[in-house]
Amino acid sequence: MDKTWKAVERRGAKLFGTRRNPLSGINSGVTGSDTRHEKFYFEFKHGASTRISPNKLLELMVDTETKAAGENKTPIVVLHKKFSREMDCYLRYKDLVKLVNGYGEGMLVRVSADDLAKIV
């Protein structure tokens, strides 16, 4: 039986047509992302780590952006609250606009994982 955080990563990866990176982080030798997606760099956080302040969320986003830039991927932070089926995705507004229209600038935006998967 999977630990819950692994199941969350697996379910999130499946929404985007990819799979969970079994050795998350740089230890996999493939990607530092939590998934093997070719365009997106996912950072999943589950449970207690989802109760973070806006400043901590911004720090997490900046850290994820730095890692994603090294792999030429779009950074997406995914928060999953305990006992919930929902996952909230955070990405820069400019990145969301690029996904939809091909250009943009920006700020941080929140989108559900299900809705984001429908866009891309």
Summary of the structure (lengths in Angstrom):
residues: 120
radius of gyration: 13.4
end to end distance: 30.5
largest distance: 42.4
contacts: 353
relative contact order: 0.15
helix: 42%
strand: 22%
